Amino acid sequence: MCGIVGAVTGRNIVPVLMQGLQRLEYRGYDSCGIAVHDQGLFRARSIARVSELQAQIDASGFAGNSGIAHTRWATHGGPVIDNAHPHFSLDRQGDRRIALVHNGIIENYELIRTELKSLGYLFESQTDTEVIAHLINHLYDGDLLHAVEKAVKRLTGAFAIAVICKSEPHRMVGARLGCPLVAGLGHGENFLASDAMALSGATDQIIYLEEGDLVDVRQTSIRVVDRNGISVNRKIDTVSATAGPAELAPFRHYMQKEIFEQPGVLADTLIGSENLDAGMFGAGASEIFKQINAIRILACGSSYYAGMTAKYWIESLVGIPVSVEVASEYRYREPAVNPHALVLAISQSGETADTLAALKYAHQLGHRHSLAICNVGVSALVREAELSFLTRAGIEIGVASTKAFTTQLAALLILGLTLAKLRGHLTPEQQRLHVDALRHLPAAICRILELEPQIMAWASLFARKENALFLGRGLHYPIALEGALKLKETSYIHAEAYPAGELKHGPLALVTEDMPVVTIAPNNSLLGKLKSNMQEVRARGGQLYVFADADSMVAPSDGMHVIQLPEHHGLLSPILHVVPLQLLAYHTALARGTDIDKPRNLAKSVTVE
Ligand code: F6R
């Protein structure tokens, strides 16, 4: 989603800002731009890639000591040049006085826009952002920090902004509420960014600004003012994880690379879990885990499907009720509150606006105990939750979640087993068996990845289809949902997932010989019932593409295509079965020639609701 990078330095800052934009590209964007101070404010914008913006800059000799840059993911107004950031506001002489970039959504922008229009301000975009630039200009009295401070008090919604001003060339002001913003400390130069990774190579000294903070950035100082207007000292973190996206070679796309990284990142995520010690989840986890009588999971997208899988695991291992809710729904309803429930928020980024808001809402409603399962240790979600468990997937660049999803599943299985042990639901022998199976998970994934050539053959057939159905039962139903999501977001094929038992309650009407039906067929207690569902599809001429366990006894026949998965421990089955579905989506998208790592209309971190 949108990204910000800005700097105040004594050198030409354009290369650093452009490098920052490149590092933010993975988040997804549809336009980009940069503004610098060079005895006046100048900007360049593009509705193509950052590389096109770079070409414009190379051609124009654009330079400056301070500046702001942005990648935009359209919310208010389409992806056209007038809506791309930075936005300017002009002084009475018609000179550009303010340049501003913004992440987030201003909910009361129409009201402010009407007011500013009546005062004579001219709007050249349809964005909510331009009102902030004009508002700051309107309130400007010679001190940029004061103007921003007054302006943000008028805004409702969520924002992170970076602002520069023509009359204060060595200064940049930032503010955040509801959207992430970090300040970076350099030597004789200082920075702002929406994501510490954007500053990689410039600095690893990072201040994570808190809700309501304003920040006054100058060449040799950074001053943070809290929401009450008081100067505060915020902690400086040394962020080693600011390394940019790793080399792609020998892979063609980050999605493919990240699918193949799964054995390694799963092994990393499992480190320290051998004893199923509650301490892995934070201080006090042991006491909290003993007290809780239910779990309420909040998440979005793939993280939500990970939560759905966890419901099956935890209810059967621990015997306590688990409810799973889409965060964007939960945050706006009046749910019954059980103060003895653990609220579990799951997120790769830890910055997803709806998940963060849902967790905050749960706290406001009186939930006392919360846990975040997250891939980013310094994220707002981890800071908000009482307990946390970090997946160790590393930076995920591909918009479609792959290694983040399987590491979430591993973390959730560890949680289920830890709760089961702590609450006396596991015999030492069962514990040994499960831990042993977990230890073998990376090797089992390696064997699944060897199926790639067979899956590629299927993908060439799928690439010619416009619809697909995914079926699973029990704890493989969420995996079917995840498989359908992967296929639709990367290849743009319409895909739906159903619990196989639901087929004859409606979706069977869709089945014709043109409809590929992907079926997850593990050898478990539901296999017999699943086989009956498969017959229902075959009887209507539907083409079955079955991922079966080695011992599921599903043989290929006319209309029944089968790929056998190597033998594995039953509890791990969802983690293993999702990997071929990721490969199927990847290779189908490859065959259709889509922008696999940056699917249209999508963003990596959804930091607006
Ligand atoms: C799908 C995908 C999204 C994310 C969702 C939540 O492949 O990546 O559905 O899972 O936007 O993101 P996080 O996990 O960062 O909260």
Boltz pocket constraint, residues with backbone or C-beta under 6 A from the ligand:
constraints:
  - pocket:
      binder: B
      contacts: [[A, 300], [A, 301], [A, 302], [A, 303], [A, 304], [A, 346], [A, 347], [A, 348], [A, 349], [A, 350], [A, 351], [A, 352], [A, 355], [A, 399], [A, 400], [A, 401], [A, 402], [A, 485], [A, 486], [A, 489], [A, 603], [A, 604], [A, 605], [A, 606]]
      max_distance: 6.0
